């Protein structure tokens, strides 16, 4: 069994946790520059149409009483570590997708045991950390992820083994991994609106509509996802990445997010007395394909402005051409300690 956990409105919830006066009020976590975008919107702000990756000026227009809180990545990492420590208790493997989201392969192989584990995690996170977590339980990753999305906020949804196809069947095609706006438009021309319609496609139709990926997508629609939970491996690098609640295609907003990520990585490097020479960006597109671009600077650095400039060059080399992005991150590798850096300069 696999569980997917997602901290509800993580950055906004962290702000409300640390400042109880913010509870129950519409707020967003965002920078203050002209190009600032919403990193997270509280659930109180969402009825106004405010969402993540939206330009801040637009969010303020939609919600005149909107409160804006600056991000505090050090605090987010602290809370994230506390939550992940709880996830690892009783888990075979934990695959972190971002600070607030993870897949867990469970020790239990039966549905009741998996539900009990998920309930225990949610109760411990609420009691020990002070945040709420939504969870989905299923035999496979995609179904567990969809179930946790449906359970939001602060809920638990389980799909019994053998019910995967029936669970997915009536859902809109956009719920399938890899179905972005452009593919939805193409499917609309084929009068395909529900997942069950993809599940019944012939080999020829699947190839005609989706190309070489057609059969794999059809299997996902049938509830057959063979991907395993892959635990993170320790690497000699420092990185951060953000998964957006909605795919982001605005180049200016994406640049702003990359710059913020670069400065967060710089802070982490400084905290550990490290510098790095290889700087890169990681982008995951709406179809879950990944683009990685990196460059090497002349001397190892932990300067946020230099890391940001290099990351923006990598972003430009990605040549997105308006394609939607669901995840963006910055990574610094080829690390050296400060003491070694000073010796190299001498």
PLY file of the C-alpha trace (Angstrom):
ply
format ascii 1.0
element vertex 346
property float x
property float y
property float z
element edge 345
property int vertex1
property int vertex2
end_header
0.00 0.00 0.00
1.07 3.56 -0.75
0.01 6.77 0.97
0.35 10.33 -0.30
0.54 13.13 2.25
0.24 16.86 1.58
0.42 19.59 4.21
-2.59 21.85 3.73
-1.65 25.32 2.37
1.76 24.79 3.93
3.37 28.24 3.86
0.14 30.00 4.80
-0.59 27.46 7.54
2.92 27.97 8.93
2.30 31.71 9.13
-1.00 31.16 10.91
0.65 28.67 13.27
3.30 31.19 14.32
0.89 34.16 14.45
-2.55 33.11 15.72
-3.93 36.57 14.84
-3.76 35.50 11.16
-6.03 32.51 11.61
-9.31 32.67 9.76
-8.15 35.58 7.58
-7.43 35.61 3.84
-3.68 35.72 3.37
-0.97 34.81 0.91
2.72 34.14 1.28
4.60 36.22 -1.26
7.46 38.61 -1.82
6.91 42.34 -2.18
8.61 43.14 -5.49
6.77 44.25 -8.62
7.03 40.76 -10.08
6.07 38.91 -6.92
3.76 35.93 -7.22
1.66 34.06 -4.69
3.56 31.09 -3.27
0.62 29.83 -1.22
-2.89 31.13 -0.53
-4.73 30.32 2.67
-8.07 28.55 2.33
-9.78 31.74 3.44
-8.34 33.52 0.38
-9.27 30.89 -2.19
-12.99 31.67 -2.45
-11.91 35.04 -3.91
-10.11 33.25 -6.74
-6.68 33.74 -5.21
-4.31 30.85 -5.94
-0.65 29.99 -6.01
1.53 31.20 -8.92
-0.84 34.17 -9.43
0.79 37.62 -9.67
0.45 39.36 -6.32
-1.12 42.50 -7.79
-3.86 40.37 -9.30
-4.49 38.59 -5.99
-4.87 41.95 -4.22
-7.36 43.06 -6.86
-9.50 39.99 -6.29
-9.31 40.25 -2.49
-8.90 43.86 -1.25
-8.52 42.71 2.38
-5.79 40.24 1.51
-2.91 39.99 3.97
0.59 39.43 2.58
3.16 37.54 4.64
6.81 37.23 3.53
8.19 33.71 3.13
10.30 32.16 5.87
12.06 29.18 4.30
14.11 28.38 7.37
10.88 27.89 9.30
9.36 25.82 6.49
12.37 23.49 6.49
12.12 23.12 10.26
8.42 22.18 10.09
9.00 19.93 7.09
11.71 17.96 8.91
9.34 17.45 11.85
6.58 16.13 9.56
8.92 13.85 7.58
10.25 12.37 10.82
6.68 11.33 11.64
6.17 9.90 8.13
9.24 7.70 8.47
7.88 5.93 11.56
6.44 2.66 10.29
7.28 3.32 6.62
9.28 1.15 4.23
10.25 4.13 2.08
9.53 7.85 1.92
9.79 9.80 -1.35
9.74 13.53 -0.76
8.34 15.57 -3.62
8.79 18.94 -1.93
8.90 20.35 1.59
5.19 19.68 2.08
4.44 16.60 -0.01
5.56 12.96 0.03
4.73 9.42 -1.03
5.12 6.69 1.57
5.38 2.95 0.93
3.80 1.33 3.95
4.82 -1.65 6.04
1.19 -2.75 5.99
-0.11 -4.58 2.92
-3.81 -4.32 3.75
-6.16 -1.38 3.44
-7.18 -1.25 7.10
-3.57 -1.13 8.24
-2.78 1.60 5.70
-5.73 3.69 6.83
-4.67 3.28 10.46
-1.16 4.45 9.57
-2.49 7.50 7.71
-4.80 8.39 10.59
-1.92 8.09 13.02
0.29 10.36 10.92
-2.41 13.00 10.62
-3.09 12.94 14.36
0.60 13.19 15.25
1.26 16.04 12.81
-1.69 17.96 14.22
-0.71 17.30 17.85
3.09 17.54 17.63
3.64 20.04 14.81
0.40 22.02 14.79
-0.38 21.59 11.08
-3.06 19.67 9.20
-2.25 17.08 6.55
-4.46 15.57 3.88
-3.84 11.97 2.89
-4.71 9.50 0.17
-4.25 5.73 0.44
-4.19 3.31 -2.49
-2.14 0.56 -4.08
-0.39 2.98 -6.45
1.08 6.45 -6.54
-1.19 8.29 -8.95
-4.41 7.10 -7.32
-3.07 7.93 -3.84
-2.16 11.44 -5.04
-5.59 12.03 -6.57
-7.25 10.71 -3.41
-5.33 13.11 -1.18
-6.24 16.01 -3.48
-9.89 15.05 -3.12
-9.52 14.85 0.65
-8.30 18.45 0.99
-8.39 20.21 3.29
-7.60 18.14 6.38
-9.09 14.87 5.14
-8.33 11.23 4.35
-9.49 9.28 1.31
-8.76 5.59 0.70
-9.27 3.56 -2.47
-9.58 -0.20 -1.95
-7.45 -2.60 -4.02
-9.33 -3.48 -7.21
-11.41 -0.27 -7.16
-8.83 1.92 -8.90
-10.40 1.90 -12.37
-13.92 2.49 -11.06
-12.64 5.32 -8.85
-10.93 7.08 -11.77
-13.60 6.42 -14.43
-15.98 9.38 -13.89
-13.24 11.94 -13.27
-12.33 14.62 -15.84
-9.30 13.78 -17.97
-7.34 16.64 -16.39
-6.93 14.54 -13.24
-4.61 12.13 -15.04
-0.90 12.79 -14.73
0.38 14.34 -17.93
-2.88 15.81 -19.21
-2.28 19.56 -19.50
-4.39 22.33 -21.04
-3.18 21.71 -24.60
-3.90 17.99 -24.39
-7.32 18.73 -22.86
-8.14 20.93 -25.85
-7.10 18.17 -28.24
-9.19 15.62 -26.33
-12.21 17.93 -26.43
-12.07 17.75 -30.23
-12.25 13.96 -29.86
-15.19 14.35 -27.44
-13.12 12.72 -24.70
-13.91 14.29 -21.35
-13.72 11.51 -18.73
-10.92 9.17 -17.73
-13.02 6.10 -18.54
-13.03 7.16 -22.19
-9.23 7.04 -22.29
-9.27 3.66 -20.54
-11.31 2.15 -23.39
-9.18 3.46 -26.28
-7.79 0.93 -28.74
-4.05 0.70 -29.35
-4.48 2.56 -32.63
-6.56 5.37 -31.12
-4.22 5.77 -28.15
-1.23 6.13 -30.48
-3.05 8.49 -32.83
-4.08 10.84 -30.01
-1.09 10.65 -27.66
1.76 9.20 -29.69
4.20 6.73 -28.16
2.99 7.61 -24.68
-0.57 6.56 -25.50
-0.51 3.02 -24.12
1.12 4.12 -20.87
-1.49 6.84 -20.38
-4.27 4.36 -21.12
-2.88 2.05 -18.43
-2.90 4.91 -15.94
-6.53 5.55 -16.86
-7.24 1.89 -16.14
-5.70 2.21 -12.70
-2.43 0.47 -13.55
0.50 2.49 -12.22
3.61 0.39 -11.62
5.86 3.15 -10.30
7.38 2.48 -6.90
8.13 4.87 -4.07
11.75 5.95 -4.50
13.44 7.11 -1.29
15.74 10.11 -1.58
19.43 9.38 -1.81
22.02 11.55 -0.11
23.90 13.70 -2.60
26.65 16.24 -2.35
24.41 19.11 -3.28
22.03 21.64 -1.82
18.72 22.20 -3.56
15.19 23.38 -3.15
12.14 22.96 -5.33
8.52 24.06 -5.35
5.55 22.12 -6.70
2.79 24.51 -7.78
-0.85 23.90 -7.00
-1.61 24.93 -10.58
0.73 24.71 -13.58
2.64 27.92 -14.18
3.31 29.32 -17.66
3.98 33.02 -16.94
7.72 33.56 -17.69
8.06 36.55 -15.35
6.48 34.68 -12.46
8.69 31.65 -13.09
11.80 33.85 -13.11
10.77 35.36 -9.77
10.32 31.91 -8.23
13.74 30.77 -9.50
15.37 33.86 -7.99
13.70 33.21 -4.62
14.81 29.56 -4.75
18.38 30.64 -5.53
18.49 32.88 -2.49
17.04 30.11 -0.33
19.80 27.74 -1.49
22.37 30.47 -0.77
21.06 30.77 2.80
21.34 27.01 3.29
24.89 26.99 1.92
25.87 29.75 4.32
24.26 27.96 7.25
26.40 24.88 6.57
29.61 26.75 5.69
29.55 25.56 2.08
30.02 26.98 -1.41
29.26 25.41 -4.77
30.57 25.65 -8.32
27.82 23.90 -10.32
24.45 25.68 -10.42
21.38 24.29 -12.13
17.62 24.42 -12.45
15.16 21.56 -12.53
11.79 21.97 -14.21
8.98 19.43 -14.30
6.39 20.08 -17.01
2.67 19.46 -16.99
3.22 16.07 -18.65
5.69 15.16 -15.84
8.68 15.22 -18.18
11.71 16.90 -16.65
14.17 19.48 -17.93
17.50 19.98 -16.17
20.00 22.67 -17.13
23.21 23.52 -15.28
26.33 25.64 -15.56
29.65 25.92 -13.74
31.00 29.17 -12.32
34.71 30.06 -12.09
34.91 29.91 -8.29
32.67 28.14 -5.76
30.12 30.59 -4.37
27.28 30.97 -1.94
26.36 34.48 -3.09
22.60 34.60 -3.69
22.82 37.13 -6.51
25.41 35.06 -8.40
23.47 31.85 -7.91
20.29 33.57 -9.08
21.99 34.97 -12.18
23.36 31.55 -13.12
20.01 29.89 -12.46
18.24 32.43 -14.69
20.71 31.64 -17.48
19.88 27.96 -17.07
16.17 28.79 -17.14
16.66 30.66 -20.40
18.50 27.67 -21.88
15.53 25.45 -21.01
13.64 27.13 -23.88
10.21 26.48 -22.42
8.38 28.35 -25.17
5.30 28.91 -23.04
5.02 25.30 -21.85
3.40 24.95 -18.43
5.58 24.05 -15.45
4.36 22.20 -12.37
7.65 22.17 -10.43
10.72 24.40 -10.40
13.88 24.09 -8.38
17.46 25.31 -8.03
20.44 23.09 -7.18
24.05 23.86 -6.28
26.60 21.03 -6.46
30.38 20.48 -6.46
30.46 21.74 -2.91
33.49 22.81 -0.91
33.78 23.88 2.70
34.68 27.47 3.51
38.08 26.47 4.89
38.97 24.66 1.68
37.77 27.61 -0.38
40.12 29.99 1.45
43.08 27.67 0.83
42.28 27.51 -2.88
42.32 31.30 -3.09
45.73 31.40 -1.43
0 1
1 2
2 3
3 4
4 5
5 6
6 7
7 8
8 9
9 10
10 11
11 12
12 13
13 14
14 15
15 16
16 17
17 18
18 19
19 20
20 21
21 22
22 23
23 24
24 25
25 26
26 27
27 28
28 29
29 30
30 31
31 32
32 33
33 34
34 35
35 36
36 37
37 38
38 39
39 40
40 41
41 42
42 43
43 44
44 45
45 46
46 47
47 48
48 49
49 50
50 51
51 52
52 53
53 54
54 55
55 56
56 57
57 58
58 59
59 60
60 61
61 62
62 63
63 64
64 65
65 66
66 67
67 68
68 69
69 70
70 71
71 72
72 73
73 74
74 75
75 76
76 77
77 78
78 79
79 80
80 81
81 82
82 83
83 84
84 85
85 86
86 87
87 88
88 89
89 90
90 91
91 92
92 93
93 94
94 95
95 96
96 97
97 98
98 99
99 100
100 101
101 102
102 103
103 104
104 105
105 106
106 107
107 108
108 109
109 110
110 111
111 112
112 113
113 114
114 115
115 116
116 117
117 118
118 119
119 120
120 121
121 122
122 123
123 124
124 125
125 126
126 127
127 128
128 129
129 130
130 131
131 132
132 133
133 134
134 135
135 136
136 137
137 138
138 139
139 140
140 141
141 142
142 143
143 144
144 145
145 146
146 147
147 148
148 149
149 150
150 151
151 152
152 153
153 154
154 155
155 156
156 157
157 158
158 159
159 160
160 161
161 162
162 163
163 164
164 165
165 166
166 167
167 168
168 169
169 170
170 171
171 172
172 173
173 174
174 175
175 176
176 177
177 178
178 179
179 180
180 181
181 182
182 183
183 184
184 185
185 186
186 187
187 188
188 189
189 190
190 191
191 192
192 193
193 194
194 195
195 196
196 197
197 198
198 199
199 200
200 201
201 202
202 203
203 204
204 205
205 206
206 207
207 208
208 209
209 210
210 211
211 212
212 213
213 214
214 215
215 216
216 217
217 218
218 219
219 220
220 221
221 222
222 223
223 224
224 225
225 226
226 227
227 228
228 229
229 230
230 231
231 232
232 233
233 234
234 235
235 236
236 237
237 238
238 239
239 240
240 241
241 242
242 243
243 244
244 245
245 246
246 247
247 248
248 249
249 250
250 251
251 252
252 253
253 254
254 255
255 256
256 257
257 258
258 259
259 260
260 261
261 262
262 263
263 264
264 265
265 266
266 267
267 268
268 269
269 270
270 271
271 272
272 273
273 274
274 275
275 276
276 277
277 278
278 279
279 280
280 281
281 282
282 283
283 284
284 285
285 286
286 287
287 288
288 289
289 290
290 291
291 292
292 293
293 294
294 295
295 296
296 297
297 298
298 299
299 300
300 301
301 302
302 303
303 304
304 305
305 306
306 307
307 308
308 309
309 310
310 311
311 312
312 313
313 314
314 315
315 316
316 317
317 318
318 319
319 320
320 321
321 322
322 323
323 324
324 325
325 326
326 327
327 328
328 329
329 330
330 331
331 332
332 333
333 334
334 335
335 336
336 337
337 338
338 339
339 340
340 341
341 342
342 343
343 344
344 345
